Each structure stands twice: as structure tokens, then as C-alpha cells.
Amino acid sequence: ALGPGRAPGGAALGQRLAWAGTFHSIANRLLRHYAGALRLDPQFTVLDRGDAADVLDALRTELGLAQKEQRFPRKDTCLQIYSHRVNTRGTLRATLEGQFPWCAHWEEALTGLYRAYVERKQRESLLDYDDLLLYWHVMMSDGQLAQRIGAQFDHVLVDEYQDTNTLQADILYALKPDGAGVAVVGDDAQSIYSFRAASVENILAFPERFTPRAEVITLARNYRSTQP
């Protein structure tokens, strides 16, 4: 949840507003408002996972990578590899060797596939879910723009923080670099999405990311279920 804060454009509203949503939905909202700064068409189309996989599948065929005898990774695997690399901000080689070793010998072909994928998206004003975070991160890398966006929000609350990835954490720190008004909630024992590039290190390292150190409040009582 991002809020309460000010509407895009910087004008204070008489009514305080709260933005609530996933990182991706908030990114979608911000990118449409600041599209000009990124040279994006504000009417860009967002590809869901199925659509993105289909685009990759079409490109696999166009590039001659879809023949059965080659045993090239299927479209969903190609998307998983691409998404993992983007969200960890790592290299394709590191992603392949660490998470998809059975695909490592396809590094060169995958590089060509992903290059064609990016070109297709740019040409047709398409953004996939990973692009939403990438472009938000690009905005937050611009000092003036980052300050403007961060000023829209007095408070930022992130739930299930143990399931965020490196890119999402970097966006949060750029949004509120001094930590003022930031709260995250999570349980390091419930981090289950490492295969989706989630990093439990985000919640473990969070207190030390700010000066002074963030306050940690431990909820010891279980309100969800009765212990035996």
C-alpha cells in the first residue's frame, strides 16, 4: 500500500488519498503518468504472463528455435529465465547457472531471443510485468524524478516483504531513501518464492539499510491458529 499522499502532478488535494496495490499495479499507474519522461506511449499495452510467453513463442519460431529436435526451452521456461534475470538484476549466465543449469548451453540463443523480445515490445508499445518494475526503477534512478515521486507519498507500507525481489527492494529504497514513513511487514520463515527471484535477504537486511537503524517490532503471539 502506498499512501496517504498527493496526487500525481504534485498538487495537494483537499482529500487525502491512499494508493493500494501490488508493486506492478502501482508501477502501471505511475508509468502512465510519467510516460513522457521515459519516452513511452502512455497508452502502452501490458502483457500478462500468458501473453508474454506467447510473444516469446512466436519469436522462437521466427528464429528457428522451436524445432523439437533442438529441445530448446519451452516458452514458459524462456519467460521464467527472462523474469528471474530482470528481477535479480543479475546476468543471464548467473541466472542460467544458478537456477536453470539444464538450459545453460542455450545462453547464446537465449540472448538473441531476448534481444528480439525487447525489440518487439519497444516497437509495438508493449510492456510485460517485469518492464513495469524496470521502468519504475529507471524513473527512481533520476534524482529529480525520484524526489518528485517520493514526495507524493507520506507513508509506504509493504506487506509480505519476505517475498519481494531485489528490484522491488531497490525501488522502495529509492522511493524513501531516509526510511521516513516506511514500514514493511513479513516473516523470514515464510519466504517461499525464491524460484521467482524473491530474496529473504530483503527483510533480514532491512533494519540496517537506514540511519538510524529501523525499529523492529516482533509479533510473538499467533492470532491465526491455536498452538497445540
C-alpha positions as CSV (number, residue, x, y, z in Angstrom):
1,A,0.0,0.0,0.0
2,L,1.3,3.4,-0.9
3,G,-0.4,6.3,0.9
4,P,-1.8,8.5,2.1
5,G,-0.2,11.1,-0.2
6,R,-0.7,13.6,-3.0
7,A,-2.0,13.0,-6.5
8,P,0.5,12.8,-9.4
9,G,1.5,16.3,-10.5
10,G,2.4,17.5,-7.1
11,A,-0.8,19.4,-6.3
12,A,-2.1,18.8,-2.8
13,L,-5.6,17.6,-2.6
14,G,-8.2,18.6,-0.1
15,Q,-9.0,14.9,0.4
16,R,-6.1,12.7,1.4
17,L,-5.7,9.7,-0.9
18,A,-4.3,6.3,-0.4
19,W,-2.8,4.2,-3.2
20,A,-3.1,0.5,-2.6
21,G,-1.9,-2.3,-4.9
22,T,0.9,-4.6,-5.9
23,F,4.2,-3.2,-7.0
24,H,3.2,-3.9,-10.5
25,S,-0.2,-2.1,-10.4
26,I,1.4,1.0,-8.7
27,A,4.1,1.0,-11.3
28,N,1.5,0.8,-14.1
29,R,-0.2,3.9,-12.6
30,L,3.0,5.9,-12.3
31,L,4.3,4.9,-15.7
32,R,1.2,6.1,-17.5
33,H,1.5,9.5,-15.7
34,Y,5.2,9.9,-16.3
35,A,5.4,8.2,-19.7
36,G,6.8,11.3,-21.4
37,A,9.8,11.3,-19.2
38,L,10.6,7.8,-20.3
39,R,9.7,8.2,-23.9
40,L,6.9,5.7,-23.5
41,D,3.5,5.8,-25.2
42,P,1.1,6.5,-22.2
43,Q,-1.3,4.1,-23.9
44,F,1.1,1.2,-23.8
45,T,-0.4,-2.3,-23.5
46,V,0.5,-4.5,-20.6
47,L,1.2,-8.2,-21.4
48,D,0.2,-10.7,-18.8
49,R,2.3,-13.7,-18.3
50,G,0.4,-15.8,-20.9
51,D,0.7,-13.0,-23.5
52,A,4.4,-12.5,-22.8
53,A,5.0,-16.2,-23.2
54,D,3.1,-16.3,-26.5
55,V,5.2,-13.4,-27.8
56,L,8.4,-15.4,-26.9
57,D,6.9,-18.5,-28.5
58,A,6.3,-16.6,-31.8
59,L,9.8,-15.3,-31.7
60,R,11.2,-18.8,-31.0
61,T,9.5,-19.9,-34.2
62,E,10.7,-16.9,-36.2
63,L,14.3,-17.5,-35.1
64,G,14.2,-21.2,-35.9
65,L,14.5,-22.3,-32.2
66,A,11.2,-24.2,-32.0
67,Q,12.1,-27.4,-33.7
68,K,11.5,-30.4,-31.5
69,E,14.9,-32.0,-32.3
70,Q,16.7,-29.0,-30.8
71,R,14.9,-29.3,-27.4
72,F,15.1,-25.6,-26.9
73,P,13.4,-24.4,-23.7
74,R,9.7,-24.0,-24.0
75,K,8.0,-20.6,-23.9
76,D,7.1,-20.7,-20.2
77,T,10.7,-21.6,-19.3
78,C,12.0,-18.9,-21.5
79,L,9.8,-16.3,-19.7
80,Q,10.8,-17.6,-16.3
81,I,14.5,-17.3,-17.2
82,Y,14.0,-13.8,-18.5
83,S,11.9,-12.7,-15.5
84,H,14.4,-14.1,-13.0
85,R,17.3,-12.3,-14.6
86,V,15.4,-9.0,-14.6
87,N,14.2,-9.2,-11.1
88,T,17.5,-10.2,-9.6
89,R,19.3,-7.6,-11.7
90,G,21.9,-10.2,-12.5
91,T,23.3,-11.6,-15.7
92,L,21.8,-14.2,-17.9
93,R,24.7,-16.5,-17.3
94,A,24.3,-16.3,-13.5
95,T,20.5,-17.0,-13.8
96,L,21.1,-20.0,-16.0
97,E,23.9,-21.5,-13.9
98,G,22.2,-20.8,-10.6
99,Q,18.5,-21.6,-11.4
100,F,18.3,-23.2,-14.9
101,P,21.5,-25.2,-15.3
102,W,19.9,-27.6,-17.9
103,C,19.4,-24.5,-20.1
104,A,22.9,-23.1,-19.7
105,H,24.2,-24.4,-23.1
106,W,21.5,-22.2,-24.8
107,E,22.9,-18.9,-23.4
108,E,23.8,-17.5,-26.8
109,A,20.5,-18.4,-28.4
110,L,18.5,-17.1,-25.4
111,T,20.4,-13.9,-25.6
112,G,19.3,-13.5,-29.2
113,L,15.7,-14.4,-28.3
114,Y,15.6,-11.9,-25.5
115,R,17.1,-9.2,-27.7
116,A,14.3,-9.8,-30.3
117,Y,11.7,-9.8,-27.5
118,V,12.8,-6.4,-26.2
119,E,12.8,-5.0,-29.7
120,R,9.3,-6.4,-30.4
121,K,8.0,-4.8,-27.2
122,Q,9.5,-1.5,-27.9
123,R,8.3,-1.4,-31.5
124,E,4.7,-2.3,-30.5
125,S,4.5,-0.3,-27.2
126,L,4.2,-3.4,-25.1
127,L,5.3,-3.8,-21.5
128,D,5.4,-7.1,-19.6
129,Y,5.1,-7.3,-15.8
130,D,8.9,-7.1,-15.5
131,D,9.1,-4.0,-17.6
132,L,6.7,-2.3,-15.2
133,L,9.3,-2.7,-12.4
134,L,12.2,-2.0,-14.7
135,Y,10.8,1.4,-15.9
136,W,9.8,2.3,-12.4
137,H,13.4,1.6,-11.3
138,V,14.7,3.8,-14.2
139,M,12.5,6.7,-13.0
140,M,13.9,6.3,-9.5
141,S,17.4,6.4,-10.9
142,D,16.7,10.0,-11.9
143,G,17.3,12.2,-8.8
144,Q,14.8,14.9,-9.6
145,L,12.1,12.5,-10.7
146,A,12.7,10.2,-7.8
147,Q,12.3,13.0,-5.4
148,R,9.1,14.1,-7.1
149,I,7.6,10.7,-7.0
150,G,8.7,10.0,-3.4
151,A,7.2,13.3,-2.3
152,Q,3.8,12.0,-3.4
153,F,3.7,9.6,-0.6
154,D,3.9,10.4,3.1
155,H,3.9,6.7,4.2
156,V,4.7,3.5,2.4
157,L,3.6,0.1,3.8
158,V,4.8,-3.1,2.1
159,D,3.2,-6.4,3.2
160,E,4.8,-9.9,2.7
161,Y,8.2,-8.2,2.4
162,Q,10.0,-11.6,2.6
163,D,8.6,-12.3,-0.9
164,T,10.0,-9.2,-2.6
165,N,12.8,-9.3,-5.0
166,T,16.0,-7.2,-5.4
167,L,14.4,-4.9,-8.0
168,Q,11.4,-4.2,-5.7
169,A,13.6,-3.5,-2.7
170,D,15.8,-1.1,-4.7
171,I,12.6,0.8,-5.8
172,L,11.5,1.1,-2.2
173,Y,14.8,2.4,-1.0
174,A,14.9,5.0,-3.8
175,L,11.3,6.0,-3.0
176,K,12.2,6.8,0.6
177,P,16.0,6.8,0.9
178,D,16.0,8.0,4.5
179,G,13.3,5.5,5.6
180,A,10.9,8.1,6.9
181,G,7.4,6.8,6.8
182,V,8.4,3.3,5.6
183,A,7.1,0.2,7.2
184,V,7.4,-3.4,6.0
185,V,5.7,-6.5,7.3
186,G,6.9,-10.0,6.8
187,D,8.1,-13.3,8.2
188,D,11.5,-14.6,7.1
189,A,10.4,-18.1,7.9
190,Q,7.7,-17.9,5.2
191,S,9.9,-17.0,2.3
192,I,8.8,-19.5,-0.4
193,Y,9.2,-17.7,-3.7
194,S,13.0,-17.8,-4.3
195,F,12.2,-19.5,-7.6
196,R,10.5,-16.3,-8.6
197,A,13.6,-14.3,-7.6
198,A,12.3,-13.3,-4.2
199,S,15.1,-12.7,-1.7
200,V,14.6,-13.3,2.0
201,E,17.7,-11.1,2.4
202,N,15.5,-8.1,1.8
203,I,13.7,-8.5,5.1
204,L,16.8,-9.6,7.0
205,A,18.9,-6.6,5.9
206,F,16.1,-4.1,6.1
207,P,16.8,-2.6,9.6
208,E,20.4,-1.9,8.6
209,R,19.6,-0.1,5.4
210,F,18.7,3.1,7.2
211,T,20.4,5.5,9.6
212,P,19.3,5.5,12.3
213,R,18.5,1.8,12.2
214,A,14.9,0.8,11.5
215,E,12.9,-0.3,14.5
216,V,12.0,-4.0,14.6
217,I,8.7,-5.0,16.3
218,T,8.3,-8.7,16.8
219,L,4.8,-10.1,16.9
220,A,5.2,-13.2,19.1
221,R,1.5,-14.1,19.5
222,N,-0.1,-16.2,16.8
223,Y,-3.5,-14.8,16.0
224,R,-4.1,-17.1,13.0
225,S,-4.2,-20.5,14.7
226,T,-4.1,-22.1,18.1
227,Q,-0.9,-23.7,19.1
228,P,-1.1,-27.3,20.5
